[in-house]
Amino acid sequence: MNRIAPHLLDAQQRFIQYLEKGGRLNRALEYLPNDDEITERRASKAGLATPEAAVLLAYCKIWLYDELIASRLPDDPWVATALARYFPEALRERHAAYMARHPLRREIIATHVTNSMINRVGSTYVHRLMETTGAKPDEIVRGYLLAREIFGFVPLWQAIEALDNKVDDAVQSAMLIDSSRLIERGTTWFLRSRRLGDDMGATIAQFAPRVESLATRLPDLTDSGDRASVEAAVAAHVAKGVPQTLAARVVALDSLYSTLDITEVADTTKRPVEVVAEIYFVLSTRLGVPWLRERIGTLPDDQHWQKLAKGAMLDDLSSLQRSVTSEVIVGGGDLSKASALVAAWRDRNRRAIERAAQLMTELRAAPALDPAMLSVALRELRSLG
């Protein structure tokens, strides 16, 4: 949080204002800066000081705990497994049968889930997603837990933390910050998915093995340009002391998000996930999606509305890839060959594809891109799905 403090300031200010309006925070009493002081810090590229950020973190936990207690999340069978993890191993072994009858069962689960989540994602995470998605706090926690388990974040975080005193602290921080992007995008994906209300254990069991299987194939599925960039990034991490396997996992985090869409399309169309993945990445390369996503990623997002606009574009791009992939599969062709399916789709949409390709060529030649130009590109590509 300290390393990206200026970037967090806008979201922290909005959360402070939210807590104030709800009568849950007196910022003067807690020595938190007022809006004028925050404006000055923003101008000087400064963020909250560590003690201030710690106060906000504490208030976030108090608020979220109350929200979870008032919800049905602590009663979810999968979430309730946190109850046993709260107790020492010796107690779990001897008295597991009694734990489900603990009079403070719901309170313990809510406390454990709140602490484990907020210690990872920070004080503004839940409120920020409330604003961007309209979801309720307990739904956001549910989406977070699904993303955390399906992408295997716990062992990843532990592997990064195991590098204490072995690599520079800045290297560890950078890897954790990189992981935060995927956990937020994964949470958002589930918040907008029909899967959010399904049985959590079943959803995790359905997605996790497929995501892990696809993760090992990502280097072979991406185009040569992306592959070269990934290999260079992995080498840079290894040169700083990061183990090869961990470096490859961290570098692949951005690409790993696509495995959610691939798995969903495979289930919807009743096709093997391997075939869907091949089609997905062939289309991605031909439509210039990696380049477009990279350009969107360079847009500023320090302010609330900038972040909303940027997130909406990335969501639209992901939705576009998913819909076009589905269109290719259901459109017909040799179902055993990804290349044949893509060729049949290309024949059906030749004029629209040519028009989109011409627009992408113009954008690549432009000296600078702005949100309006990128929005036009997304609209044009949307006609393909």
ZAVEX-964731 format. One record per residue (C-alpha): residue number from 1; residue in one letter; x, y, z. Coordinates in pm, whole numbers, plus 32768, in hexadecimal, padded with zeros to 4 digits. Each point is the difference from the previous one (the first is absolute). Last residue first. Layout:
% ZAVEX-964731
@seq = NUM&type = A&xx = X&yy = Y&zz = Z
...
% end
This chain:
% ZAVEX-964731
@seq = 385&type = G&xx = 784F&yy = 7B9C&zz = 7365
@seq = 384&type = L&xx = 80AA&yy = 80AF&zz = 7EDF
@seq = 383&type = S&xx = 7F3B&yy = 8142&zz = 8032
@seq = 382&type = R&xx = 80AF&yy = 802A&zz = 814E
@seq = 381&type = L&xx = 8148&yy = 803D&zz = 7F4B
@seq = 380&type = E&xx = 7F7C&yy = 814A&zz = 7F79
@seq = 379&type = R&xx = 7F7F&yy = 806F&zz = 8154
@seq = 378&type = L&xx = 814B&yy = 7FA4&zz = 80A4
@seq = 377&type = A&xx = 80C1&yy = 80CC&zz = 7EFF
@seq = 376&type = V&xx = 7F1B&yy = 812B&zz = 8033
@seq = 375&type = S&xx = 803A&yy = 7FED&zz = 8178
@seq = 374&type = L&xx = 8178&yy = 7FFA&zz = 7FC7
@seq = 373&type = M&xx = 7FED&yy = 8140&zz = 7F35
@seq = 372&type = A&xx = 7F2E&yy = 80AE&zz = 810A
@seq = 371&type = P&xx = 80E6&yy = 7F8B&zz = 811A
@seq = 370&type = D&xx = 8131&yy = 80A8&zz = 7F61
@seq = 369&type = L&xx = 8111&yy = 7F76&zz = 7F1F
@seq = 368&type = A&xx = 8145&yy = 80A5&zz = 7F97
@seq = 367&type = P&xx = 80D8&yy = 800D&zz = 7EC4
@seq = 366&type = A&xx = 7EF6&yy = 7F41&zz = 7F39
@seq = 365&type = A&xx = 8089&yy = 7EEE&zz = 7F20
@seq = 364&type = R&xx = 7F82&yy = 7EE6&zz = 80DE
@seq = 363&type = L&xx = 7EA9&yy = 80A5&zz = 8005
@seq = 362&type = E&xx = 7FEF&yy = 8010&zz = 7E85
@seq = 361&type = T&xx = 805C&yy = 7E91&zz = 7FE0
@seq = 360&type = M&xx = 7EFA&yy = 7FA6&zz = 8106
@seq = 359&type = L&xx = 7EF8&yy = 80B6&zz = 7F32
@seq = 358&type = Q&xx = 8060&yy = 7F45&zz = 7EC4
@seq = 357&type = A&xx = 7FF3&yy = 7EB4&zz = 80BB
@seq = 356&type = A&xx = 7EA3&yy = 804F&zz = 8083
@seq = 355&type = R&xx = 7F83&yy = 804B&zz = 7EA1
@seq = 354&type = E&xx = 809F&yy = 7EC3&zz = 7F77
@seq = 353&type = I&xx = 7F63&yy = 7F31&zz = 8116
@seq = 352&type = A&xx = 7EA9&yy = 8096&zz = 7FC1
@seq = 351&type = R&xx = 801B&yy = 7FB3&zz = 7E8B
@seq = 350&type = R&xx = 8077&yy = 7E99&zz = 8032
@seq = 349&type = N&xx = 7F05&yy = 7F9A&zz = 810A
@seq = 348&type = R&xx = 7F82&yy = 7EAF&zz = 7F80
@seq = 347&type = D&xx = 814D&yy = 7FA6&zz = 7F60
@seq = 346&type = R&xx = 80BA&yy = 8059&zz = 813E
@seq = 345&type = W&xx = 7F18&yy = 7F23&zz = 80CD
@seq = 344&type = A&xx = 8047&yy = 7ED8&zz = 7F1B
@seq = 343&type = A&xx = 8177&yy = 8040&zz = 801A
@seq = 342&type = V&xx = 7FEB&yy = 8014&zz = 817D
@seq = 341&type = L&xx = 7F4A&yy = 7EB1&zz = 800F
@seq = 340&type = A&xx = 80FB&yy = 7F60&zz = 7F16
@seq = 339&type = S&xx = 8128&yy = 8080&zz = 80CC
@seq = 338&type = A&xx = 7F6B&yy = 7F78&zz = 8143
@seq = 337&type = K&xx = 7FE9&yy = 7EA2&zz = 7F73
@seq = 336&type = S&xx = 7F22&yy = 7EE9&zz = 808A
@seq = 335&type = L&xx = 7EBE&yy = 80C8&zz = 7FDB
@seq = 334&type = D&xx = 8029&yy = 8017&zz = 7E86
@seq = 333&type = G&xx = 7F14&yy = 811F&zz = 7FB6
@seq = 332&type = G&xx = 7ED9&yy = 80A2&zz = 80A9
@seq = 331&type = G&xx = 7FA0&yy = 8154&zz = 8081
@seq = 330&type = V&xx = 7FE5&yy = 7F7D&zz = 8164
@seq = 329&type = I&xx = 817A&yy = 7FFA&zz = 802D
@seq = 328&type = V&xx = 805A&yy = 8145&zz = 7F52
@seq = 327&type = E&xx = 7EE3&yy = 80BB&zz = 80AA
@seq = 326&type = S&xx = 806F&yy = 7F82&zz = 8155
@seq = 325&type = T&xx = 815F&yy = 8084&zz = 7FC2
@seq = 324&type = V&xx = 7F6E&yy = 814A&zz = 7F88
@seq = 323&type = S&xx = 7F2F&yy = 801E&zz = 813E
@seq = 322&type = R&xx = 8123&yy = 7FB4&zz = 80EB
@seq = 321&type = Q&xx = 80F3&yy = 80E7&zz = 7F51
@seq = 320&type = L&xx = 7F01&yy = 811A&zz = 8002
@seq = 319&type = S&xx = 7FB0&yy = 7FCE&zz = 816F
@seq = 318&type = S&xx = 8172&yy = 801F&zz = 8051
@seq = 317&type = L&xx = 801C&yy = 813C&zz = 7F31
@seq = 316&type = D&xx = 7ECA&yy = 8092&zz = 80A0
@seq = 315&type = D&xx = 8089&yy = 7FB4&zz = 815C
@seq = 314&type = L&xx = 8149&yy = 80AA&zz = 7FA6
@seq = 313&type = M&xx = 7F44&yy = 812F&zz = 7F7D
@seq = 312&type = A&xx = 7F23&yy = 8011&zz = 8136
@seq = 311&type = G&xx = 812E&yy = 7FED&zz = 80E4
@seq = 310&type = K&xx = 80A2&yy = 8126&zz = 7F4D
@seq = 309&type = A&xx = 7EC6&yy = 80D2&zz = 8015
@seq = 308&type = L&xx = 7FC6&yy = 7FB0&zz = 816F
@seq = 307&type = K&xx = 816B&yy = 8044&zz = 805A
@seq = 306&type = Q&xx = 7FF8&yy = 814F&zz = 7F4E
@seq = 305&type = W&xx = 7EBD&yy = 8050&zz = 80B4
@seq = 304&type = H&xx = 809C&yy = 7FC0&zz = 8156
@seq = 303&type = Q&xx = 814D&yy = 80AD&zz = 7FC6
@seq = 302&type = D&xx = 8159&yy = 7F5D&zz = 7FF0
@seq = 301&type = D&xx = 7FA2&yy = 7F36&zz = 7ECD
@seq = 300&type = P&xx = 80D3&yy = 8087&zz = 7EE2
@seq = 299&type = L&xx = 7FF3&yy = 7F3E&zz = 7EB7
@seq = 298&type = T&xx = 812C&yy = 7F1E&zz = 7FC1
@seq = 297&type = G&xx = 7F34&yy = 7EC4&zz = 8036
@seq = 296&type = I&xx = 7F17&yy = 805D&zz = 7EE5
@seq = 295&type = R&xx = 812B&yy = 7FFD&zz = 7F15
@seq = 294&type = E&xx = 806F&yy = 7EAC&zz = 8083
@seq = 293&type = R&xx = 7EA2&yy = 7F76&zz = 7FD4
@seq = 292&type = L&xx = 7FFA&yy = 8078&zz = 7E97
@seq = 291&type = W&xx = 8151&yy = 7F61&zz = 7FB6
@seq = 290&type = P&xx = 7F96&yy = 7EB6&zz = 809D
@seq = 289&type = V&xx = 7EAF&yy = 800E&zz = 7F44
@seq = 288&type = G&xx = 8091&yy = 802B&zz = 7EA5
@seq = 287&type = L&xx = 7EDB&yy = 7F51&zz = 7F58
@seq = 286&type = R&xx = 80D8&yy = 7EEC&zz = 7F6B
@seq = 285&type = T&xx = 80BF&yy = 7FC4&zz = 8144
@seq = 284&type = S&xx = 7ECE&yy = 7FEC&zz = 80DE
@seq = 283&type = L&xx = 7F4C&yy = 7F29&zz = 7F02
@seq = 282&type = V&xx = 8116&yy = 7EFE&zz = 8009
@seq = 281&type = F&xx = 8003&yy = 8020&zz = 817C
@seq = 280&type = Y&xx = 7E90&yy = 7FAF&zz = 802D
@seq = 279&type = I&xx = 7FFE&yy = 7EF0&zz = 7EF7
@seq = 278&type = E&xx = 8119&yy = 7F46&zz = 80AE
@seq = 277&type = A&xx = 7F5D&yy = 802A&zz = 8153
@seq = 276&type = V&xx = 7EB2&yy = 7F7E&zz = 7F7F
@seq = 275&type = V&xx = 80A8&yy = 7ECA&zz = 7F73
@seq = 274&type = E&xx = 80B4&yy = 7FBB&zz = 814A
@seq = 273&type = V&xx = 7EC1&yy = 803C&zz = 80CC
@seq = 272&type = P&xx = 7F54&yy = 7EE8&zz = 7F46
@seq = 271&type = R&xx = 7EAB&yy = 8071&zz = 7F78
@seq = 270&type = K&xx = 7EAD&yy = 7FFD&zz = 80A9
@seq = 269&type = T&xx = 7FB1&yy = 815F&zz = 7F7B
@seq = 268&type = T&xx = 7FAA&yy = 8097&zz = 8152
@seq = 267&type = D&xx = 8100&yy = 7F37&zz = 80C5
@seq = 266&type = A&xx = 811C&yy = 804B&zz = 7F0E
@seq = 265&type = V&xx = 7F9A&yy = 816E&zz = 7FF0
@seq = 264&type = E&xx = 8010&yy = 8019&zz = 817D
@seq = 263&type = T&xx = 8154&yy = 7F55&zz = 800F
@seq = 262&type = I&xx = 808C&yy = 80E9&zz = 7EF8
@seq = 261&type = D&xx = 7F70&yy = 8131&zz = 80AD
@seq = 260&type = L&xx = 809F&yy = 7FA0&zz = 814C
@seq = 259&type = T&xx = 8147&yy = 7F9E&zz = 7F53
@seq = 258&type = S&xx = 801F&yy = 8162&zz = 7F76
@seq = 257&type = Y&xx = 806B&yy = 8080&zz = 8157
@seq = 256&type = L&xx = 813A&yy = 7F2D&zz = 7FEA
@seq = 255&type = S&xx = 8092&yy = 80E5&zz = 7EF7
@seq = 254&type = D&xx = 8036&yy = 8116&zz = 80FE
@seq = 253&type = L&xx = 8094&yy = 7F0D&zz = 80FD
@seq = 252&type = A&xx = 80FC&yy = 7F64&zz = 7F11
@seq = 251&type = V&xx = 8123&yy = 80D5&zz = 807D
@seq = 250&type = V&xx = 7FBD&yy = 7F8F&zz = 8165
@seq = 249&type = R&xx = 7FF8&yy = 7E8F&zz = 7FA6
@seq = 248&type = A&xx = 813A&yy = 8012&zz = 7F2B
@seq = 247&type = A&xx = 80BD&yy = 80AE&zz = 8119
@seq = 246&type = L&xx = 7F8C&yy = 7EFA&zz = 80FA
@seq = 245&type = T&xx = 807D&yy = 7EE4&zz = 7F25
@seq = 244&type = Q&xx = 814E&yy = 80AB&zz = 7FB6
@seq = 243&type = P&xx = 8051&yy = 8055&zz = 816A
@seq = 242&type = V&xx = 8018&yy = 817A&zz = 8042
@seq = 241&type = G&xx = 8165&yy = 807B&zz = 803A
@seq = 240&type = K&xx = 7FFC&yy = 814B&zz = 7F46
@seq = 239&type = A&xx = 8082&yy = 7F5E&zz = 7EBF
@seq = 238&type = V&xx = 7EDD&yy = 7F0B&zz = 801A
@seq = 237&type = H&xx = 7F0B&yy = 8122&zz = 7FF7
@seq = 236&type = A&xx = 80A0&yy = 8094&zz = 7EC7
@seq = 235&type = A&xx = 8009&yy = 7EA9&zz = 7F5A
@seq = 234&type = V&xx = 7E8B&yy = 7FD9&zz = 803F
@seq = 233&type = A&xx = 7FBD&yy = 8153&zz = 7F64
@seq = 232&type = A&xx = 80D0&yy = 7FAC&zz = 7ECD
@seq = 231&type = E&xx = 7F4E&yy = 7EB1&zz = 7FD6
@seq = 230&type = V&xx = 7EAE&yy = 80AA&zz = 801E
@seq = 229&type = S&xx = 805A&yy = 8107&zz = 7EFC
@seq = 228&type = A&xx = 807C&yy = 7EF3&zz = 7F11
@seq = 227&type = R&xx = 7EC1&yy = 7F38&zz = 802D
@seq = 226&type = D&xx = 7F2A&yy = 8133&zz = 7FC2
@seq = 225&type = G&xx = 80AF&yy = 8039&zz = 7EB4
@seq = 224&type = S&xx = 7FF9&yy = 7E90&zz = 7FA2
@seq = 223&type = D&xx = 7E88&yy = 7FDD&zz = 8031
@seq = 222&type = T&xx = 7F66&yy = 7F6C&zz = 813A
@seq = 221&type = L&xx = 7F8A&yy = 7E96&zz = 8010
@seq = 220&type = D&xx = 814B&yy = 7F53&zz = 8049
@seq = 219&type = P&xx = 8056&yy = 80E3&zz = 8126
@seq = 218&type = L&xx = 7E9B&yy = 7FD9&zz = 8087
@seq = 217&type = R&xx = 800C&yy = 7E85&zz = 8013
@seq = 216&type = T&xx = 8064&yy = 7FDA&zz = 8170
@seq = 215&type = A&xx = 7EF9&yy = 80FE&zz = 8067
@seq = 214&type = L&xx = 7EF9&yy = 7F41&zz = 7F3B
@seq = 213&type = S&xx = 8020&yy = 7ED5&zz = 80E8
@seq = 212&type = E&xx = 7FF3&yy = 80DB&zz = 8135
@seq = 211&type = V&xx = 7ECC&yy = 80B5&zz = 7F82
@seq = 210&type = R&xx = 7F5B&yy = 7EB5&zz = 7FAC
@seq = 209&type = P&xx = 804D&yy = 7F6C&zz = 8156
@seq = 208&type = A&xx = 7F80&yy = 813A&zz = 80B5
@seq = 207&type = F&xx = 7EBD&yy = 8039&zz = 7F3E
@seq = 206&type = Q&xx = 7F1A&yy = 7EDC&zz = 8051
@seq = 205&type = A&xx = 807D&yy = 7FBA&zz = 8161
@seq = 204&type = I&xx = 7FED&yy = 8172&zz = 8053
@seq = 203&type = T&xx = 7E9E&yy = 8016&zz = 7F7C
@seq = 202&type = A&xx = 7F98&yy = 7EC6&zz = 80BE
@seq = 201&type = G&xx = 808D&yy = 8083&zz = 8148
@seq = 200&type = M&xx = 7F5A&yy = 8150&zz = 7FCD
@seq = 199&type = D&xx = 7EA3&yy = 7F7B&zz = 7FB9
@seq = 198&type = D&xx = 7F72&yy = 80EE&zz = 7EFF
@seq = 197&type = G&xx = 7F9D&yy = 8169&zz = 8047
@seq = 196&type = L&xx = 8134&yy = 809B&zz = 7F60
@seq = 195&type = R&xx = 7FFB&yy = 7F16&zz = 7ED4
@seq = 194&type = R&xx = 7F07&yy = 80D9&zz = 7F43
@seq = 193&type = S&xx = 8127&yy = 80E2&zz = 7FC0
@seq = 192&type = R&xx = 802B&yy = 8174&zz = 8030
@seq = 191&type = L&xx = 8082&yy = 7FE5&zz = 8165
@seq = 190&type = F&xx = 80CB&yy = 7ED2&zz = 7F90
@seq = 189&type = W&xx = 80C1&yy = 80CB&zz = 7EFF
@seq = 188&type = T&xx = 802D&yy = 811F&zz = 80F7
@seq = 187&type = T&xx = 80AD&yy = 7F18&zz = 80F6
@seq = 186&type = G&xx = 80E3&yy = 7F7F&zz = 7EEC
@seq = 185&type = R&xx = 8056&yy = 8163&zz = 7F93
@seq = 184&type = E&xx = 8052&yy = 805D&zz = 8167
@seq = 183&type = I&xx = 80D0&yy = 7EC6&zz = 8040
@seq = 182&type = L&xx = 80B0&yy = 8031&zz = 7EB3
@seq = 181&type = R&xx = 806A&yy = 8165&zz = 8048
@seq = 180&type = S&xx = 806C&yy = 7FAE&zz = 8164
@seq = 179&type = S&xx = 80F8&yy = 7EFD&zz = 7F80
@seq = 178&type = D&xx = 80D2&yy = 810E&zz = 7F59
@seq = 177&type = I&xx = 8006&yy = 80C3&zz = 8148
@seq = 176&type = L&xx = 807D&yy = 7EC8&zz = 80B2
@seq = 175&type = M&xx = 8110&yy = 7FCF&zz = 7EFB
@seq = 174&type = A&xx = 806C&yy = 816D&zz = 8019
@seq = 173&type = S&xx = 800D&yy = 7FE9&zz = 817B
@seq = 172&type = Q&xx = 80E0&yy = 7ECF&zz = 7FF0
@seq = 171&type = V&xx = 80EF&yy = 80AD&zz = 7F11
@seq = 170&type = A&xx = 8004&yy = 813E&zz = 80D1
@seq = 169&type = D&xx = 805D&yy = 7F33&zz = 8133
@seq = 168&type = D&xx = 813E&yy = 7F8F&zz = 7F52
@seq = 167&type = V&xx = 802B&yy = 7E8A&zz = 7FE5
@seq = 166&type = K&xx = 806A&yy = 7EF8&zz = 80FC
@seq = 165&type = N&xx = 7FB7&yy = 80BD&zz = 8144
@seq = 164&type = D&xx = 7E8F&yy = 7FA0&zz = 7FDE
@seq = 163&type = L&xx = 7FD6&yy = 7F1E&zz = 7ED0
@seq = 162&type = A&xx = 7F06&yy = 7F24&zz = 80BB
@seq = 161&type = E&xx = 7F0B&yy = 8123&zz = 7FE0
@seq = 160&type = I&xx = 7FEC&yy = 7FC9&zz = 7E87
@seq = 159&type = A&xx = 7FC5&yy = 7E8A&zz = 802B
@seq = 158&type = Q&xx = 7EF6&yy = 8042&zz = 8108
@seq = 157&type = W&xx = 7F4D&yy = 80F1&zz = 7F19
@seq = 156&type = L&xx = 7FFE&yy = 7EFC&zz = 7EEB
@seq = 155&type = P&xx = 7F91&yy = 7EEB&zz = 80EE
@seq = 154&type = V&xx = 7ED5&yy = 80D9&zz = 8069
@seq = 153&type = F&xx = 7FB6&yy = 8082&zz = 7EA1
@seq = 152&type = G&xx = 7F9F&yy = 7EB6&zz = 7F63
@seq = 151&type = F&xx = 7F3D&yy = 809C&zz = 7EDF
@seq = 150&type = I&xx = 7EC0&yy = 7F44&zz = 8058
@seq = 149&type = E&xx = 8028&yy = 8036&zz = 8176
@seq = 148&type = R&xx = 803C&yy = 8176&zz = 7FFE
@seq = 147&type = A&xx = 7F03&yy = 8040&zz = 7EEC
@seq = 146&type = L&xx = 7EEC&yy = 7F49&zz = 80BD
@seq = 145&type = L&xx = 805A&yy = 80AB&zz = 8148
@seq = 144&type = Y&xx = 7FFB&yy = 8156&zz = 7F59
@seq = 143&type = G&xx = 7EAC&yy = 7FC2&zz = 7F62
@seq = 142&type = R&xx = 7F6E&yy = 7FA1&zz = 8153
@seq = 141&type = V&xx = 809E&yy = 812E&zz = 80A6
@seq = 140&type = I&xx = 7F6A&yy = 80DA&zz = 7EF0
@seq = 139&type = E&xx = 7EAB&yy = 7F60&zz = 8034
@seq = 138&type = D&xx = 801A&yy = 8042&zz = 8178
@seq = 137&type = P&xx = 804D&yy = 816F&zz = 7FBD
@seq = 136&type = K&xx = 7ED7&yy = 8030&zz = 7F12
@seq = 135&type = A&xx = 8039&yy = 802A&zz = 7E8C
@seq = 134&type = G&xx = 7FCA&yy = 8144&zz = 7F40
@seq = 133&type = T&xx = 8123&yy = 7FA6&zz = 7F1C
@seq = 132&type = T&xx = 80E8&yy = 812F&zz = 8004
@seq = 131&type = E&xx = 7F8E&yy = 809F&zz = 8145
@seq = 130&type = M&xx = 7FE5&yy = 7EBF&zz = 80C9
@seq = 129&type = L&xx = 814B&yy = 7F96&zz = 7F64
@seq = 128&type = R&xx = 80A6&yy = 8135&zz = 8094
@seq = 127&type = H&xx = 7F5D&yy = 7FC2&zz = 8153
@seq = 126&type = V&xx = 8085&yy = 7E9D&zz = 800D
@seq = 125&type = Y&xx = 8164&yy = 8055&zz = 7F99
@seq = 124&type = T&xx = 8030&yy = 8144&zz = 80C2
@seq = 123&type = S&xx = 80A2&yy = 7F77&zz = 813E
@seq = 122&type = G&xx = 8102&yy = 7F14&zz = 7F6F
@seq = 121&type = V&xx = 7FFD&yy = 7EC8&zz = 7F29
@seq = 120&type = R&xx = 80C7&yy = 7F04&zz = 80CB
@seq = 119&type = N&xx = 7FCD&yy = 8066&zz = 816C
@seq = 118&type = I&xx = 7E9A&yy = 8051&zz = 7F9B
@seq = 117&type = M&xx = 7FBB&yy = 7E99&zz = 7F98
@seq = 116&type = S&xx = 8097&yy = 7F37&zz = 811E
@seq = 115&type = N&xx = 7F7A&yy = 80F6&zz = 8101
@seq = 114&type = T&xx = 7E9C&yy = 8005&zz = 7F7C
@seq = 113&type = V&xx = 7FEF&yy = 7E86&zz = 7FCE
@seq = 112&type = H&xx = 807D&yy = 7FB9&zz = 8161
@seq = 111&type = T&xx = 7F1D&yy = 80FF&zz = 80A5
@seq = 110&type = A&xx = 7ECB&yy = 7F91&zz = 7F3E
@seq = 109&type = I&xx = 8045&yy = 7E92&zz = 804F
@seq = 108&type = I&xx = 8037&yy = 8049&zz = 8172
@seq = 107&type = E&xx = 7EC3&yy = 80D0&zz = 8014
@seq = 106&type = R&xx = 7F32&yy = 7EF4&zz = 7F54
@seq = 105&type = R&xx = 8079&yy = 7EEF&zz = 80EF
@seq = 104&type = L&xx = 7FE3&yy = 80CD&zz = 813E
@seq = 103&type = P&xx = 7F25&yy = 7EFE&zz = 80B3
@seq = 102&type = H&xx = 80E5&yy = 7EE4&zz = 7F84
@seq = 101&type = R&xx = 7F25&yy = 7EE5&zz = 7F81
@seq = 100&type = A&xx = 80C8&yy = 7FCA&zz = 7EBE
@seq = 99&type = M&xx = 8138&yy = 7FE9&zz = 80D7
@seq = 98&type = Y&xx = 7F8E&yy = 7ED6&zz = 80CE
@seq = 97&type = A&xx = 804D&yy = 7EED&zz = 7F04
@seq = 96&type = A&xx = 815A&yy = 808E&zz = 7FBC
@seq = 95&type = H&xx = 8062&yy = 7FDB&zz = 816F
@seq = 94&type = R&xx = 8141&yy = 7F34&zz = 800C
@seq = 93&type = E&xx = 80A2&yy = 8038&zz = 7EAC
@seq = 92&type = R&xx = 7F89&yy = 8164&zz = 7FD3
@seq = 91&type = L&xx = 806E&yy = 8056&zz = 8162
@seq = 90&type = A&xx = 8161&yy = 7F80&zz = 7FBB
@seq = 89&type = E&xx = 8009&yy = 80BC&zz = 7EB4
@seq = 88&type = P&xx = 7FC2&yy = 8150&zz = 80A4
@seq = 87&type = F&xx = 7EA9&yy = 809D&zz = 7FBB
@seq = 86&type = Y&xx = 7FA6&yy = 80F8&zz = 7EEE
@seq = 85&type = R&xx = 8030&yy = 7EF9&zz = 7EF1
@seq = 84&type = A&xx = 7ED7&yy = 7F3F&zz = 808D
@seq = 83&type = L&xx = 7F16&yy = 8129&zz = 7FDA
@seq = 82&type = A&xx = 8082&yy = 8059&zz = 7EA5
@seq = 81&type = T&xx = 7F4C&yy = 7EC8&zz = 7F83
@seq = 80&type = A&xx = 7EC5&yy = 80D3&zz = 8026
@seq = 79&type = V&xx = 804C&yy = 80AA&zz = 7EB4
@seq = 78&type = W&xx = 7FC2&yy = 7EB2&zz = 7F50
@seq = 77&type = P&xx = 7EBB&yy = 7FB7&zz = 80B7
@seq = 76&type = D&xx = 7F76&yy = 8163&zz = 7FD9
@seq = 75&type = D&xx = 7F7C&yy = 8070&zz = 8152
@seq = 74&type = P&xx = 8108&yy = 8111&zz = 802C
@seq = 73&type = L&xx = 7F86&yy = 8094&zz = 7EB2
@seq = 72&type = R&xx = 7E97&yy = 802D&zz = 806B
@seq = 71&type = S&xx = 8022&yy = 8175&zz = 803B
@seq = 70&type = A&xx = 7FE7&yy = 80DD&zz = 8138
@seq = 69&type = I&xx = 813A&yy = 7F63&zz = 8091
@seq = 68&type = L&xx = 80B2&yy = 8044&zz = 7EB7
@seq = 67&type = E&xx = 7FA6&yy = 8171&zz = 8000
@seq = 66&type = D&xx = 8069&yy = 8028&zz = 816C
@seq = 65&type = Y&xx = 8151&yy = 7F61&zz = 7FB4
@seq = 64&type = L&xx = 8027&yy = 80E3&zz = 7ED1
@seq = 63&type = W&xx = 7FD6&yy = 813B&zz = 80D2
@seq = 62&type = I&xx = 80EE&yy = 7F96&zz = 8115
@seq = 61&type = K&xx = 8101&yy = 7F87&zz = 7F01
@seq = 60&type = C&xx = 7FEC&yy = 8145&zz = 7F3C
@seq = 59&type = Y&xx = 8026&yy = 80CA&zz = 813F
@seq = 58&type = A&xx = 8143&yy = 7F48&zz = 804C
@seq = 57&type = L&xx = 808A&yy = 8038&zz = 7EA3
@seq = 56&type = L&xx = 7FA9&yy = 8171&zz = 8016
@seq = 55&type = V&xx = 80C6&yy = 801F&zz = 8142
@seq = 54&type = A&xx = 8128&yy = 7F47&zz = 7F66
@seq = 53&type = A&xx = 7FFC&yy = 80E6&zz = 7ED1
@seq = 52&type = E&xx = 8017&yy = 812B&zz = 80E8
@seq = 51&type = P&xx = 811F&yy = 7F66&zz = 80C3
@seq = 50&type = T&xx = 80B8&yy = 7FB4&zz = 7EB8
@seq = 49&type = A&xx = 7FD6&yy = 815E&zz = 7F70
@seq = 48&type = L&xx = 7EEE&yy = 802D&zz = 7EFE
@seq = 47&type = G&xx = 8073&yy = 8059&zz = 7EA3
@seq = 46&type = A&xx = 80EA&yy = 80FB&zz = 7F5D
@seq = 45&type = K&xx = 8012&yy = 806F&zz = 7E95
@seq = 44&type = S&xx = 801E&yy = 8172&zz = 8066
@seq = 43&type = A&xx = 7EB6&yy = 805D&zz = 7F5F
@seq = 42&type = R&xx = 7F59&yy = 7ECF&zz = 8099
@seq = 41&type = R&xx = 808A&yy = 805E&zz = 8152
@seq = 40&type = E&xx = 7F6B&yy = 815C&zz = 7FE3
@seq = 39&type = T&xx = 7EAE&yy = 7F73&zz = 7F9C
@seq = 38&type = I&xx = 8011&yy = 7F12&zz = 8128
@seq = 37&type = E&xx = 803D&yy = 8126&zz = 80E7
@seq = 36&type = D&xx = 7ECE&yy = 80B1&zz = 7F76
@seq = 35&type = D&xx = 7F2F&yy = 7EC4&zz = 8026
@seq = 34&type = N&xx = 805A&yy = 7FD4&zz = 816F
@seq = 33&type = P&xx = 812C&yy = 7F32&zz = 806F
@seq = 32&type = L&xx = 7FCC&yy = 7EE6&zz = 80FF
@seq = 31&type = Y&xx = 804E&yy = 8055&zz = 8166
@seq = 30&type = E&xx = 7F11&yy = 7EF5&zz = 8088
@seq = 29&type = L&xx = 7F24&yy = 80FD&zz = 80B5
@seq = 28&type = A&xx = 8008&yy = 80E4&zz = 7ECF
@seq = 27&type = R&xx = 7FA2&yy = 7EDA&zz = 7F22
@seq = 26&type = N&xx = 7EC9&yy = 7FAB&zz = 80C4
@seq = 25&type = L&xx = 7F9C&yy = 7EAF&zz = 7F6D
@seq = 24&type = R&xx = 7ED1&yy = 7F1A&zz = 7FFE
@seq = 23&type = G&xx = 7EED&yy = 8103&zz = 7FDD
@seq = 22&type = G&xx = 7F9D&yy = 7F75&zz = 7EAE
@seq = 21&type = K&xx = 805C&yy = 8146&zz = 7F54
@seq = 20&type = E&xx = 8155&yy = 7FF2&zz = 80A9
@seq = 19&type = L&xx = 8040&yy = 7E9C&zz = 7F8E
@seq = 18&type = Y&xx = 7FB4&yy = 805E&zz = 7E97
@seq = 17&type = Q&xx = 80D9&yy = 8139&zz = 8015
@seq = 16&type = I&xx = 8124&yy = 7F30&zz = 807F
@seq = 15&type = F&xx = 7FC4&yy = 7F06&zz = 7EE6
@seq = 14&type = R&xx = 8002&yy = 8115&zz = 7EFB
@seq = 13&type = Q&xx = 8143&yy = 808E&zz = 808D
@seq = 12&type = Q&xx = 80A3&yy = 7EAA&zz = 8002
@seq = 11&type = A&xx = 7F9F&yy = 7FC6&zz = 7E95
@seq = 10&type = D&xx = 809B&yy = 814D&zz = 7F9B
@seq = 9&type = L&xx = 813B&yy = 7FC4&zz = 80CE
@seq = 8&type = L&xx = 8051&yy = 7EA3&zz = 7F82
@seq = 7&type = H&xx = 80E8&yy = 806D&zz = 7EE5
@seq = 6&type = P&xx = 80BF&yy = 80E6&zz = 80EA
@seq = 5&type = A&xx = 8036&yy = 7EDE&zz = 80F5
@seq = 4&type = I&xx = 8086&yy = 7F07&zz = 7EFE
@seq = 3&type = R&xx = 813B&yy = 7F9D&zz = 80BD
@seq = 2&type = N&xx = 7F5F&yy = 803C&zz = 8152
@seq = 1&type = M&xx = 7EE3&yy = 7F13&zz = 7FB5
% end
